[in-house]
Amino acid sequence: MEIVRIPKPEELDPEDQRFLEATKAWFKIGFVPKMSRVLRVVPEFGRPYGRASRRAMGDGALTRGQKELVAATVSAINVCEY
């Protein structure tokens, strides 16, 4: 159950809608994750968080795929629905 109102993509301004389209392309998915929409509600937090997340998920000691596998495993262990 959400405690923060999650805006629908069409409710956001054009700049935020472009961000959401870029998010779908980055993750190679056909939908916008709820967290991405929540982060647009408070731009002074969401934008730096998004930039840091993209830097962290780039290839390095682990590939992006390996990092996503670790994240999925941690989410499953924590019974996270996201």
mmCIF file of the N, C-alpha and C atoms, coordinates in Angstrom:
data_MODEL
# 
_entry.id   MODEL 
# 
loop_
_atom_site.group_PDB 
_atom_site.id 
_atom_site.type_symbol 
_atom_site.label_atom_id 
_atom_site.label_alt_id 
_atom_site.label_comp_id 
_atom_site.label_asym_id 
_atom_site.label_entity_id 
_atom_site.label_seq_id 
_atom_site.pdbx_PDB_ins_code 
_atom_site.Cartn_x 
_atom_site.Cartn_y 
_atom_site.Cartn_z 
_atom_site.occupancy 
_atom_site.B_iso_or_equiv 
_atom_site.pdbx_formal_charge 
_atom_site.auth_seq_id 
_atom_site.auth_comp_id 
_atom_site.auth_asym_id 
_atom_site.auth_atom_id 
_atom_site.pdbx_PDB_model_num 
ATOM 1   N N  . MET A 1 1  ? 0.838  -1.173  0.000   1.00 0.00 ? 1  MET A N  1 
ATOM 2   C CA . MET A 1 1  ? 0.000  0.000   0.000   1.00 0.00 ? 1  MET A CA 1 
ATOM 3   C C  . MET A 1 1  ? 0.890  1.245   0.000   1.00 0.00 ? 1  MET A C  1 
ATOM 4   N N  . GLU A 1 2  ? 0.676  2.113   -0.961  1.00 0.00 ? 2  GLU A N  1 
ATOM 5   C CA . GLU A 1 2  ? 1.457  3.344   -1.054  1.00 0.00 ? 2  GLU A CA 1 
ATOM 6   C C  . GLU A 1 2  ? 0.984  4.362   -0.032  1.00 0.00 ? 2  GLU A C  1 
ATOM 7   N N  . ILE A 1 3  ? 1.938  5.110   0.532   1.00 0.00 ? 3  ILE A N  1 
ATOM 8   C CA . ILE A 1 3  ? 1.579  6.211   1.429   1.00 0.00 ? 3  ILE A CA 1 
ATOM 9   C C  . ILE A 1 3  ? 1.881  7.555   0.767   1.00 0.00 ? 3  ILE A C  1 
ATOM 10  N N  . VAL A 1 4  ? 2.496  7.506   -0.398  1.00 0.00 ? 4  VAL A N  1 
ATOM 11  C CA . VAL A 1 4  ? 2.772  8.696   -1.202  1.00 0.00 ? 4  VAL A CA 1 
ATOM 12  C C  . VAL A 1 4  ? 1.944  8.562   -2.473  1.00 0.00 ? 4  VAL A C  1 
ATOM 13  N N  . ARG A 1 5  ? 1.276  9.616   -2.849  1.00 0.00 ? 5  ARG A N  1 
ATOM 14  C CA . ARG A 1 5  ? 0.507  9.559   -4.100  1.00 0.00 ? 5  ARG A CA 1 
ATOM 15  C C  . ARG A 1 5  ? 1.468  9.460   -5.275  1.00 0.00 ? 5  ARG A C  1 
ATOM 16  N N  . ILE A 1 6  ? 1.279  8.446   -6.074  1.00 0.00 ? 6  ILE A N  1 
ATOM 17  C CA . ILE A 1 6  ? 2.139  8.224   -7.233  1.00 0.00 ? 6  ILE A CA 1 
ATOM 18  C C  . ILE A 1 6  ? 1.454  8.818   -8.456  1.00 0.00 ? 6  ILE A C  1 
ATOM 19  N N  . PRO A 1 7  ? 2.060  9.836   -9.046  1.00 0.00 ? 7  PRO A N  1 
ATOM 20  C CA . PRO A 1 7  ? 1.404  10.471  -10.199 1.00 0.00 ? 7  PRO A CA 1 
ATOM 21  C C  . PRO A 1 7  ? 1.402  9.557   -11.421 1.00 0.00 ? 7  PRO A C  1 
ATOM 22  N N  . LYS A 1 8  ? 0.377  9.700   -12.223 1.00 0.00 ? 8  LYS A N  1 
ATOM 23  C CA . LYS A 1 8  ? 0.333  8.997   -13.503 1.00 0.00 ? 8  LYS A CA 1 
ATOM 24  C C  . LYS A 1 8  ? 1.286  9.739   -14.440 1.00 0.00 ? 8  LYS A C  1 
ATOM 25  N N  . PRO A 1 9  ? 1.933  9.032   -15.360 1.00 0.00 ? 9  PRO A N  1 
ATOM 26  C CA . PRO A 1 9  ? 2.880  9.702   -16.254 1.00 0.00 ? 9  PRO A CA 1 
ATOM 27  C C  . PRO A 1 9  ? 2.300  10.917  -16.971 1.00 0.00 ? 9  PRO A C  1 
ATOM 28  N N  . GLU A 1 10 ? 1.035  10.836  -17.387 1.00 0.00 ? 10 GLU A N  1 
ATOM 29  C CA . GLU A 1 10 ? 0.429  11.951  -18.124 1.00 0.00 ? 10 GLU A CA 1 
ATOM 30  C C  . GLU A 1 10 ? 0.157  13.173  -17.248 1.00 0.00 ? 10 GLU A C  1 
ATOM 31  N N  . GLU A 1 11 ? 0.233  13.024  -15.935 1.00 0.00 ? 11 GLU A N  1 
ATOM 32  C CA . GLU A 1 11 ? 0.034  14.147  -15.024 1.00 0.00 ? 11 GLU A CA 1 
ATOM 33  C C  . GLU A 1 11 ? 1.308  14.989  -14.845 1.00 0.00 ? 11 GLU A C  1 
ATOM 34  N N  . LEU A 1 12 ? 2.431  14.464  -15.284 1.00 0.00 ? 12 LEU A N  1 
ATOM 35  C CA . LEU A 1 12 ? 3.706  15.150  -15.097 1.00 0.00 ? 12 LEU A CA 1 
ATOM 36  C C  . LEU A 1 12 ? 3.980  16.121  -16.237 1.00 0.00 ? 12 LEU A C  1 
ATOM 37  N N  . ASP A 1 13 ? 4.850  17.092  -15.981 1.00 0.00 ? 13 ASP A N  1 
ATOM 38  C CA . ASP A 1 13 ? 5.165  18.059  -17.025 1.00 0.00 ? 13 ASP A CA 1 
ATOM 39  C C  . ASP A 1 13 ? 6.016  17.394  -18.120 1.00 0.00 ? 13 ASP A C  1 
ATOM 40  N N  . PRO A 1 14 ? 6.135  18.036  -19.281 1.00 0.00 ? 14 PRO A N  1 
ATOM 41  C CA . PRO A 1 14 ? 6.840  17.421  -20.415 1.00 0.00 ? 14 PRO A CA 1 
ATOM 42  C C  . PRO A 1 14 ? 8.280  16.995  -20.102 1.00 0.00 ? 14 PRO A C  1 
ATOM 43  N N  . GLU A 1 15 ? 9.003  17.791  -19.312 1.00 0.00 ? 15 GLU A N  1 
ATOM 44  C CA . GLU A 1 15 ? 10.380 17.404  -18.967 1.00 0.00 ? 15 GLU A CA 1 
ATOM 45  C C  . GLU A 1 15 ? 10.390 16.097  -18.180 1.00 0.00 ? 15 GLU A C  1 
ATOM 46  N N  . ASP A 1 16 ? 9.476  15.962  -17.237 1.00 0.00 ? 16 ASP A N  1 
ATOM 47  C CA . ASP A 1 16 ? 9.392  14.736  -16.455 1.00 0.00 ? 16 ASP A CA 1 
ATOM 48  C C  . ASP A 1 16 ? 8.948  13.558  -17.312 1.00 0.00 ? 16 ASP A C  1 
ATOM 49  N N  . GLN A 1 17 ? 8.066  13.807  -18.260 1.00 0.00 ? 17 GLN A N  1 
ATOM 50  C CA . GLN A 1 17 ? 7.640  12.737  -19.163 1.00 0.00 ? 17 GLN A CA 1 
ATOM 51  C C  . GLN A 1 17 ? 8.811  12.254  -20.017 1.00 0.00 ? 17 GLN A C  1 
ATOM 52  N N  . ARG A 1 18 ? 9.678  13.168  -20.454 1.00 0.00 ? 18 ARG A N  1 
ATOM 53  C CA . ARG A 1 18 ? 10.886 12.763  -21.204 1.00 0.00 ? 18 ARG A CA 1 
ATOM 54  C C  . ARG A 1 18 ? 11.787 11.907  -20.321 1.00 0.00 ? 18 ARG A C  1 
ATOM 55  N N  . PHE A 1 19 ? 11.911 12.289  -19.047 1.00 0.00 ? 19 PHE A N  1 
ATOM 56  C CA . PHE A 1 19 ? 12.692 11.505  -18.098 1.00 0.00 ? 19 PHE A CA 1 
ATOM 57  C C  . PHE A 1 19 ? 12.133 10.084  -17.978 1.00 0.00 ? 19 PHE A C  1 
ATOM 58  N N  . LEU A 1 20 ? 10.812 9.973   -17.892 1.00 0.00 ? 20 LEU A N  1 
ATOM 59  C CA . LEU A 1 20 ? 10.196 8.656   -17.764 1.00 0.00 ? 20 LEU A CA 1 
ATOM 60  C C  . LEU A 1 20 ? 10.431 7.809   -19.008 1.00 0.00 ? 20 LEU A C  1 
ATOM 61  N N  . GLU A 1 21 ? 10.382 8.433   -20.173 1.00 0.00 ? 21 GLU A N  1 
ATOM 62  C CA . GLU A 1 21 ? 10.682 7.694   -21.410 1.00 0.00 ? 21 GLU A CA 1 
ATOM 63  C C  . GLU A 1 21 ? 12.140 7.226   -21.409 1.00 0.00 ? 21 GLU A C  1 
ATOM 64  N N  . ALA A 1 22 ? 13.036 8.073   -20.932 1.00 0.00 ? 22 ALA A N  1 
ATOM 65  C CA . ALA A 1 22 ? 14.450 7.690   -20.841 1.00 0.00 ? 22 ALA A CA 1 
ATOM 66  C C  . ALA A 1 22 ? 14.647 6.560   -19.835 1.00 0.00 ? 22 ALA A C  1 
ATOM 67  N N  . THR A 1 23 ? 13.864 6.577   -18.772 1.00 0.00 ? 23 THR A N  1 
ATOM 68  C CA . THR A 1 23 ? 13.936 5.504   -17.773 1.00 0.00 ? 23 THR A CA 1 
ATOM 69  C C  . THR A 1 23 ? 13.544 4.175   -18.393 1.00 0.00 ? 23 THR A C  1 
ATOM 70  N N  . LYS A 1 24 ? 12.463 4.170   -19.172 1.00 0.00 ? 24 LYS A N  1 
ATOM 71  C CA . LYS A 1 24 ? 12.048 2.931   -19.839 1.00 0.00 ? 24 LYS A CA 1 
ATOM 72  C C  . LYS A 1 24 ? 13.139 2.436   -20.774 1.00 0.00 ? 24 LYS A C  1 
ATOM 73  N N  . ALA A 1 25 ? 13.762 3.344   -21.497 1.00 0.00 ? 25 ALA A N  1 
ATOM 74  C CA . ALA A 1 25 ? 14.840 2.952   -22.414 1.00 0.00 ? 25 ALA A CA 1 
ATOM 75  C C  . ALA A 1 25 ? 16.054 2.432   -21.646 1.00 0.00 ? 25 ALA A C  1 
ATOM 76  N N  . TRP A 1 26 ? 16.415 3.103   -20.548 1.00 0.00 ? 26 TRP A N  1 
ATOM 77  C CA . TRP A 1 26 ? 17.578 2.701   -19.746 1.00 0.00 ? 26 TRP A CA 1 
ATOM 78  C C  . TRP A 1 26 ? 17.422 1.283   -19.217 1.00 0.00 ? 26 TRP A C  1 
ATOM 79  N N  . PHE A 1 27 ? 16.213 0.990   -18.674 1.00 0.00 ? 27 PHE A N  1 
ATOM 80  C CA . PHE A 1 27 ? 15.979 -0.328  -18.090 1.00 0.00 ? 27 PHE A CA 1 
ATOM 81  C C  . PHE A 1 27 ? 15.490 -1.344  -19.111 1.00 0.00 ? 27 PHE A C  1 
ATOM 82  N N  . LYS A 1 28 ? 15.237 -0.875  -20.345 1.00 0.00 ? 28 LYS A N  1 
ATOM 83  C CA . LYS A 1 28 ? 14.760 -1.742  -21.422 1.00 0.00 ? 28 LYS A CA 1 
ATOM 84  C C  . LYS A 1 28 ? 13.460 -2.440  -21.015 1.00 0.00 ? 28 LYS A C  1 
ATOM 85  N N  . ILE A 1 29 ? 12.514 -1.640  -20.525 1.00 0.00 ? 29 ILE A N  1 
ATOM 86  C CA . ILE A 1 29 ? 11.211 -2.145  -20.098 1.00 0.00 ? 29 ILE A CA 1 
ATOM 87  C C  . ILE A 1 29 ? 10.116 -1.295  -20.736 1.00 0.00 ? 29 ILE A C  1 
ATOM 88  N N  . GLY A 1 30 ? 8.920  -1.822  -20.769 1.00 0.00 ? 30 GLY A N  1 
ATOM 89  C CA . GLY A 1 30 ? 7.808  -1.118  -21.405 1.00 0.00 ? 30 GLY A CA 1 
ATOM 90  C C  . GLY A 1 30 ? 6.912  -0.366  -20.445 1.00 0.00 ? 30 GLY A C  1 
ATOM 91  N N  . PHE A 1 31 ? 7.378  -0.143  -19.216 1.00 0.00 ? 31 PHE A N  1 
ATOM 92  C CA . PHE A 1 31 ? 6.582  0.589   -18.242 1.00 0.00 ? 31 PHE A CA 1 
ATOM 93  C C  . PHE A 1 31 ? 7.510  1.457   -17.398 1.00 0.00 ? 31 PHE A C  1 
ATOM 94  N N  . VAL A 1 32 ? 6.928  2.365   -16.668 1.00 0.00 ? 32 VAL A N  1 
ATOM 95  C CA . VAL A 1 32 ? 7.716  3.240   -15.795 1.00 0.00 ? 32 VAL A CA 1 
ATOM 96  C C  . VAL A 1 32 ? 7.557  2.737   -14.358 1.00 0.00 ? 32 VAL A C  1 
ATOM 97  N N  . PRO A 1 33 ? 8.656  2.371   -13.707 1.00 0.00 ? 33 PRO A N  1 
ATOM 98  C CA . PRO A 1 33 ? 8.556  1.897   -12.328 1.00 0.00 ? 33 PRO A CA 1 
ATOM 99  C C  . PRO A 1 33 ? 7.950  2.969   -11.417 1.00 0.00 ? 33 PRO A C  1 
ATOM 100 N N  . LYS A 1 34 ? 7.205  2.526   -10.413 1.00 0.00 ? 34 LYS A N  1 
ATOM 101 C CA . LYS A 1 34 ? 6.577  3.468   -9.482  1.00 0.00 ? 34 LYS A CA 1 
ATOM 102 C C  . LYS A 1 34 ? 7.615  4.371   -8.832  1.00 0.00 ? 34 LYS A C  1 
ATOM 103 N N  . MET A 1 35 ? 8.759  3.801   -8.461  1.00 0.00 ? 35 MET A N  1 
ATOM 104 C CA . MET A 1 35 ? 9.778  4.600   -7.782  1.00 0.00 ? 35 MET A CA 1 
ATOM 105 C C  . MET A 1 35 ? 10.239 5.757   -8.666  1.00 0.00 ? 35 MET A C  1 
ATOM 106 N N  . SER A 1 36 ? 10.340 5.530   -9.952  1.00 0.00 ? 36 SER A N  1 
ATOM 107 C CA . SER A 1 36 ? 10.749 6.607   -10.864 1.00 0.00 ? 36 SER A CA 1 
ATOM 108 C C  . SER A 1 36 ? 9.740  7.743   -10.854 1.00 0.00 ? 36 SER A C  1 
ATOM 109 N N  . ARG A 1 37 ? 8.451  7.395   -10.767 1.00 0.00 ? 37 ARG A N  1 
ATOM 110 C CA . ARG A 1 37 ? 7.418  8.432   -10.721 1.00 0.00 ? 37 ARG A CA 1 
ATOM 111 C C  . ARG A 1 37 ? 7.425  9.163   -9.384  1.00 0.00 ? 37 ARG A C  1 
ATOM 112 N N  . VAL A 1 38 ? 7.642  8.433   -8.296  1.00 0.00 ? 38 VAL A N  1 
ATOM 113 C CA . VAL A 1 38 ? 7.695  9.062   -6.979  1.00 0.00 ? 38 VAL A CA 1 
ATOM 114 C C  . VAL A 1 38 ? 8.846  10.058  -6.923  1.00 0.00 ? 38 VAL A C  1 
ATOM 115 N N  . LEU A 1 39 ? 10.001 9.692   -7.483  1.00 0.00 ? 39 LEU A N  1 
ATOM 116 C CA . LEU A 1 39 ? 11.160 10.576  -7.440  1.00 0.00 ? 39 LEU A CA 1 
ATOM 117 C C  . LEU A 1 39 ? 10.933 11.878  -8.191  1.00 0.00 ? 39 LEU A C  1 
ATOM 118 N N  . ARG A 1 40 ? 9.988  11.912  -9.120  1.00 0.00 ? 40 ARG A N  1 
ATOM 119 C CA . ARG A 1 40 ? 9.689  13.142  -9.855  1.00 0.00 ? 40 ARG A CA 1 
ATOM 120 C C  . ARG A 1 40 ? 8.853  14.099  -9.015  1.00 0.00 ? 40 ARG A C  1 
ATOM 121 N N  . VAL A 1 41 ? 8.216  13.604  -7.954  1.00 0.00 ? 41 VAL A N  1 
ATOM 122 C CA . VAL A 1 41 ? 7.367  14.447  -7.109  1.00 0.00 ? 41 VAL A CA 1 
ATOM 123 C C  . VAL A 1 41 ? 8.215  15.450  -6.322  1.00 0.00 ? 41 VAL A C  1 
ATOM 124 N N  . VAL A 1 42 ? 9.416  15.031  -5.920  1.00 0.00 ? 42 VAL A N  1 
ATOM 125 C CA . VAL A 1 42 ? 10.324 15.915  -5.172  1.00 0.00 ? 42 VAL A CA 1 
ATOM 126 C C  . VAL A 1 42 ? 11.613 16.029  -5.994  1.00 0.00 ? 42 VAL A C  1 
ATOM 127 N N  . PRO A 1 43 ? 11.624 16.912  -6.998  1.00 0.00 ? 43 PRO A N  1 
ATOM 128 C CA . PRO A 1 43 ? 12.736 16.984  -7.935  1.00 0.00 ? 43 PRO A CA 1 
ATOM 129 C C  . PRO A 1 43 ? 14.094 17.251  -7.292  1.00 0.00 ? 43 PRO A C  1 
ATOM 130 N N  . GLU A 1 44 ? 14.135 18.043  -6.226  1.00 0.00 ? 44 GLU A N  1 
ATOM 131 C CA . GLU A 1 44 ? 15.434 18.347  -5.617  1.00 0.00 ? 44 GLU A CA 1 
ATOM 132 C C  . GLU A 1 44 ? 16.062 17.112  -4.978  1.00 0.00 ? 44 GLU A C  1 
ATOM 133 N N  . PHE A 1 45 ? 15.274 16.093  -4.709  1.00 0.00 ? 45 PHE A N  1 
ATOM 134 C CA . PHE A 1 45 ? 15.816 14.815  -4.249  1.00 0.00 ? 45 PHE A CA 1 
ATOM 135 C C  . PHE A 1 45 ? 15.914 13.824  -5.409  1.00 0.00 ? 45 PHE A C  1 
ATOM 136 N N  . GLY A 1 46 ? 14.850 13.740  -6.177  1.00 0.00 ? 46 GLY A N  1 
ATOM 137 C CA . GLY A 1 46 ? 14.744 12.720  -7.213  1.00 0.00 ? 46 GLY A CA 1 
ATOM 138 C C  . GLY A 1 46 ? 15.778 12.815  -8.318  1.00 0.00 ? 46 GLY A C  1 
ATOM 139 N N  . ARG A 1 47 ? 16.052 14.018  -8.776  1.00 0.00 ? 47 ARG A N  1 
ATOM 140 C CA . ARG A 1 47 ? 17.003 14.155  -9.887  1.00 0.00 ? 47 ARG A CA 1 
ATOM 141 C C  . ARG A 1 47 ? 18.420 13.735  -9.491  1.00 0.00 ? 47 ARG A C  1 
ATOM 142 N N  . PRO A 1 48 ? 18.974 14.226  -8.363  1.00 0.00 ? 48 PRO A N  1 
ATOM 143 C CA . PRO A 1 48 ? 20.311 13.756  -7.971  1.00 0.00 ? 48 PRO A CA 1 
ATOM 144 C C  . PRO A 1 48 ? 20.333 12.255  -7.672  1.00 0.00 ? 48 PRO A C  1 
ATOM 145 N N  . TYR A 1 49 ? 19.246 11.736  -7.080  1.00 0.00 ? 49 TYR A N  1 
ATOM 146 C CA . TYR A 1 49 ? 19.170 10.311  -6.785  1.00 0.00 ? 49 TYR A CA 1 
ATOM 147 C C  . TYR A 1 49 ? 19.214 9.505   -8.090  1.00 0.00 ? 49 TYR A C  1 
ATOM 148 N N  . GLY A 1 50 ? 18.473 9.954   -9.082  1.00 0.00 ? 50 GLY A N  1 
ATOM 149 C CA . GLY A 1 50 ? 18.461 9.260   -10.368 1.00 0.00 ? 50 GLY A CA 1 
ATOM 150 C C  . GLY A 1 50 ? 19.830 9.269   -11.034 1.00 0.00 ? 50 GLY A C  1 
ATOM 151 N N  . ARG A 1 51 ? 20.511 10.408  -10.986 1.00 0.00 ? 51 ARG A N  1 
ATOM 152 C CA . ARG A 1 51 ? 21.853 10.477  -11.574 1.00 0.00 ? 51 ARG A CA 1 
ATOM 153 C C  . ARG A 1 51 ? 22.805 9.538   -10.858 1.00 0.00 ? 51 ARG A C  1 
ATOM 154 N N  . ALA A 1 52 ? 22.747 9.511   -9.535  1.00 0.00 ? 52 ALA A N  1 
ATOM 155 C CA . ALA A 1 52 ? 23.625 8.627   -8.754  1.00 0.00 ? 52 ALA A CA 1 
ATOM 156 C C  . ALA A 1 52 ? 23.318 7.162   -9.056  1.00 0.00 ? 52 ALA A C  1 
ATOM 157 N N  . SER A 1 53 ? 22.053 6.849   -9.197  1.00 0.00 ? 53 SER A N  1 
ATOM 158 C CA . SER A 1 53 ? 21.655 5.476   -9.498  1.00 0.00 ? 53 SER A CA 1 
ATOM 159 C C  . SER A 1 53 ? 22.194 5.028   -10.855 1.00 0.00 ? 53 SER A C  1 
ATOM 160 N N  . ARG A 1 54 ? 22.089 5.897   -11.861 1.00 0.00 ? 54 ARG A N  1 
ATOM 161 C CA . ARG A 1 54 ? 22.600 5.540   -13.190 1.00 0.00 ? 54 ARG A CA 1 
ATOM 162 C C  . ARG A 1 54 ? 24.114 5.337   -13.163 1.00 0.00 ? 54 ARG A C  1 
ATOM 163 N N  . ARG A 1 55 ? 24.825 6.193   -12.398 1.00 0.00 ? 55 ARG A N  1 
ATOM 164 C CA . ARG A 1 55 ? 26.282 6.011   -12.279 1.00 0.00 ? 55 ARG A CA 1 
ATOM 165 C C  . ARG A 1 55 ? 26.604 4.698   -11.588 1.00 0.00 ? 55 ARG A C  1 
ATOM 166 N N  . ALA A 1 56 ? 25.867 4.383   -10.537 1.00 0.00 ? 56 ALA A N  1 
ATOM 167 C CA . ALA A 1 56 ? 26.132 3.162   -9.769  1.00 0.00 ? 56 ALA A CA 1 
ATOM 168 C C  . ALA A 1 56 ? 25.855 1.905   -10.582 1.00 0.00 ? 56 ALA A C  1 
ATOM 169 N N  . MET A 1 57 ? 24.893 1.978   -11.491 1.00 0.00 ? 57 MET A N  1 
ATOM 170 C CA . MET A 1 57 ? 24.519 0.781   -12.243 1.00 0.00 ? 57 MET A CA 1 
ATOM 171 C C  . MET A 1 57 ? 25.336 0.582   -13.512 1.00 0.00 ? 57 MET A C  1 
ATOM 172 N N  . GLY A 1 58 ? 26.240 1.494   -13.825 1.00 0.00 ? 58 GLY A N  1 
ATOM 173 C CA . GLY A 1 58 ? 27.091 1.318   -15.001 1.00 0.00 ? 58 GLY A CA 1 
ATOM 174 C C  . GLY A 1 58 ? 28.090 0.187   -14.787 1.00 0.00 ? 58 GLY A C  1 
ATOM 175 N N  . ASP A 1 59 ? 28.625 -0.312  -15.875 1.00 0.00 ? 59 ASP A N  1 
ATOM 176 C CA . ASP A 1 59 ? 29.613 -1.378  -15.774 1.00 0.00 ? 59 ASP A CA 1 
ATOM 177 C C  . ASP A 1 59 ? 30.851 -0.900  -15.019 1.00 0.00 ? 59 ASP A C  1 
ATOM 178 N N  . GLY A 1 60 ? 31.390 -1.771  -14.222 1.00 0.00 ? 60 GLY A N  1 
ATOM 179 C CA . GLY A 1 60 ? 32.597 -1.499  -13.433 1.00 0.00 ? 60 GLY A CA 1 
ATOM 180 C C  . GLY A 1 60 ? 33.175 -2.846  -13.055 1.00 0.00 ? 60 GLY A C  1 
ATOM 181 N N  . ALA A 1 61 ? 33.431 -3.057  -11.764 1.00 0.00 ? 61 ALA A N  1 
ATOM 182 C CA . ALA A 1 61 ? 33.907 -4.360  -11.297 1.00 0.00 ? 61 ALA A CA 1 
ATOM 183 C C  . ALA A 1 61 ? 32.871 -5.442  -11.601 1.00 0.00 ? 61 ALA A C  1 
ATOM 184 N N  . LEU A 1 62 ? 31.604 -5.054  -11.541 1.00 0.00 ? 62 LEU A N  1 
ATOM 185 C CA . LEU A 1 62 ? 30.508 -5.938  -11.936 1.00 0.00 ? 62 LEU A CA 1 
ATOM 186 C C  . LEU A 1 62 ? 29.799 -5.315  -13.132 1.00 0.00 ? 62 LEU A C  1 
ATOM 187 N N  . THR A 1 63 ? 29.248 -6.149  -13.983 1.00 0.00 ? 63 THR A N  1 
ATOM 188 C CA . THR A 1 63 ? 28.478 -5.623  -15.108 1.00 0.00 ? 63 THR A CA 1 
ATOM 189 C C  . THR A 1 63 ? 27.124 -5.145  -14.601 1.00 0.00 ? 63 THR A C  1 
ATOM 190 N N  . ARG A 1 64 ? 26.457 -4.376  -15.418 1.00 0.00 ? 64 ARG A N  1 
ATOM 191 C CA . ARG A 1 64 ? 25.115 -3.908  -15.037 1.00 0.00 ? 64 ARG A CA 1 
ATOM 192 C C  . ARG A 1 64 ? 24.201 -5.100  -14.777 1.00 0.00 ? 64 ARG A C  1 
ATOM 193 N N  . GLY A 1 65 ? 24.307 -6.121  -15.602 1.00 0.00 ? 65 GLY A N  1 
ATOM 194 C CA . GLY A 1 65 ? 23.481 -7.316  -15.421 1.00 0.00 ? 65 GLY A CA 1 
ATOM 195 C C  . GLY A 1 65 ? 23.742 -7.997  -14.086 1.00 0.00 ? 65 GLY A C  1 
ATOM 196 N N  . GLN A 1 66 ? 25.005 -8.092  -13.710 1.00 0.00 ? 66 GLN A N  1 
ATOM 197 C CA . GLN A 1 66 ? 25.342 -8.698  -12.419 1.00 0.00 ? 66 GLN A CA 1 
ATOM 198 C C  . GLN A 1 66 ? 24.787 -7.865  -11.263 1.00 0.00 ? 66 GLN A C  1 
ATOM 199 N N  . LYS A 1 67 ? 24.892 -6.537  -11.381 1.00 0.00 ? 67 LYS A N  1 
ATOM 200 C CA . LYS A 1 67 ? 24.357 -5.665  -10.326 1.00 0.00 ? 67 LYS A CA 1 
ATOM 201 C C  . LYS A 1 67 ? 22.847 -5.810  -10.223 1.00 0.00 ? 67 LYS A C  1 
ATOM 202 N N  . GLU A 1 68 ? 22.163 -5.931  -11.357 1.00 0.00 ? 68 GLU A N  1 
ATOM 203 C CA . GLU A 1 68 ? 20.715 -6.095  -11.323 1.00 0.00 ? 68 GLU A CA 1 
ATOM 204 C C  . GLU A 1 68 ? 20.337 -7.437  -10.714 1.00 0.00 ? 68 GLU A C  1 
ATOM 205 N N  . LEU A 1 69 ? 21.145 -8.457  -10.963 1.00 0.00 ? 69 LEU A N  1 
ATOM 206 C CA . LEU A 1 69 ? 20.889 -9.762  -10.357 1.00 0.00 ? 69 LEU A CA 1 
ATOM 207 C C  . LEU A 1 69 ? 21.035 -9.687  -8.838  1.00 0.00 ? 69 LEU A C  1 
ATOM 208 N N  . VAL A 1 70 ? 22.079 -9.007  -8.362  1.00 0.00 ? 70 VAL A N  1 
ATOM 209 C CA . VAL A 1 70 ? 22.257 -8.808  -6.916  1.00 0.00 ? 70 VAL A CA 1 
ATOM 210 C C  . VAL A 1 70 ? 21.060 -8.052  -6.348  1.00 0.00 ? 70 VAL A C  1 
ATOM 211 N N  . ALA A 1 71 ? 20.640 -6.976  -7.023  1.00 0.00 ? 71 ALA A N  1 
ATOM 212 C CA . ALA A 1 71 ? 19.503 -6.176  -6.545  1.00 0.00 ? 71 ALA A CA 1 
ATOM 213 C C  . ALA A 1 71 ? 18.223 -7.011  -6.501  1.00 0.00 ? 71 ALA A C  1 
ATOM 214 N N  . ALA A 1 72 ? 17.996 -7.824  -7.512  1.00 0.00 ? 72 ALA A N  1 
ATOM 215 C CA . ALA A 1 72 ? 16.794 -8.670  -7.539  1.00 0.00 ? 72 ALA A CA 1 
ATOM 216 C C  . ALA A 1 72 ? 16.820 -9.700  -6.414  1.00 0.00 ? 72 ALA A C  1 
ATOM 217 N N  . THR A 1 73 ? 17.997 -10.252 -6.154  1.00 0.00 ? 73 THR A N  1 
ATOM 218 C CA . THR A 1 73 ? 18.133 -11.235 -5.076  1.00 0.00 ? 73 THR A CA 1 
ATOM 219 C C  . THR A 1 73 ? 17.858 -10.595 -3.714  1.00 0.00 ? 73 THR A C  1 
ATOM 220 N N  . VAL A 1 74 ? 18.440 -9.424  -3.483  1.00 0.00 ? 74 VAL A N  1 
ATOM 221 C CA . VAL A 1 74 ? 18.216 -8.711  -2.222  1.00 0.00 ? 74 VAL A CA 1 
ATOM 222 C C  . VAL A 1 74 ? 16.730 -8.365  -2.074  1.00 0.00 ? 74 VAL A C  1 
ATOM 223 N N  . SER A 1 75 ? 16.096 -7.921  -3.157  1.00 0.00 ? 75 SER A N  1 
ATOM 224 C CA . SER A 1 75 ? 14.674 -7.591  -3.105  1.00 0.00 ? 75 SER A CA 1 
ATOM 225 C C  . SER A 1 75 ? 13.838 -8.826  -2.764  1.00 0.00 ? 75 SER A C  1 
ATOM 226 N N  . ALA A 1 76 ? 14.191 -9.965  -3.348  1.00 0.00 ? 76 ALA A N  1 
ATOM 227 C CA . ALA A 1 76 ? 13.457 -11.203 -3.064  1.00 0.00 ? 76 ALA A CA 1 
ATOM 228 C C  . ALA A 1 76 ? 13.630 -11.619 -1.603  1.00 0.00 ? 76 ALA A C  1 
ATOM 229 N N  . ILE A 1 77 ? 14.844 -11.525 -1.106  1.00 0.00 ? 77 ILE A N  1 
ATOM 230 C CA . ILE A 1 77 ? 15.099 -11.874 0.306   1.00 0.00 ? 77 ILE A CA 1 
ATOM 231 C C  . ILE A 1 77 ? 14.302 -10.968 1.237   1.00 0.00 ? 77 ILE A C  1 
ATOM 232 N N  . ASN A 1 78 ? 14.196 -9.694  0.870   1.00 0.00 ? 78 ASN A N  1 
ATOM 233 C CA . ASN A 1 78 ? 13.460 -8.725  1.687   1.00 0.00 ? 78 ASN A CA 1 
ATOM 234 C C  . ASN A 1 78 ? 11.955 -8.709  1.407   1.00 0.00 ? 78 ASN A C  1 
ATOM 235 N N  . VAL A 1 79 ? 11.505 -9.596  0.527   1.00 0.00 ? 79 VAL A N  1 
ATOM 236 C CA . VAL A 1 79 ? 10.100 -9.698  0.132   1.00 0.00 ? 79 VAL A CA 1 
ATOM 237 C C  . VAL A 1 79 ? 9.597  -8.325  -0.336  1.00 0.00 ? 79 VAL A C  1 
ATOM 238 N N  . CYS A 1 80 ? 10.403 -7.678  -1.162  1.00 0.00 ? 80 CYS A N  1 
ATOM 239 C CA . CYS A 1 80 ? 10.063 -6.376  -1.718  1.00 0.00 ? 80 CYS A CA 1 
ATOM 240 C C  . CYS A 1 80 ? 9.257  -6.575  -2.999  1.00 0.00 ? 80 CYS A C  1 
ATOM 241 N N  . GLU A 1 81 ? 8.114  -5.912  -3.114  1.00 0.00 ? 81 GLU A N  1 
ATOM 242 C CA . GLU A 1 81 ? 7.285  -6.087  -4.306  1.00 0.00 ? 81 GLU A CA 1 
ATOM 243 C C  . GLU A 1 81 ? 7.822  -5.340  -5.509  1.00 0.00 ? 81 GLU A C  1 
ATOM 244 N N  . TYR A 1 82 ? 8.838  -4.510  -5.327  1.00 0.00 ? 82 TYR A N  1 
ATOM 245 C CA . TYR A 1 82 ? 9.381  -3.760  -6.452  1.00 0.00 ? 82 TYR A CA 1 
ATOM 246 C C  . TYR A 1 82 ? 10.534 -4.497  -7.041  1.00 0.00 ? 82 TYR A C  1 
# 
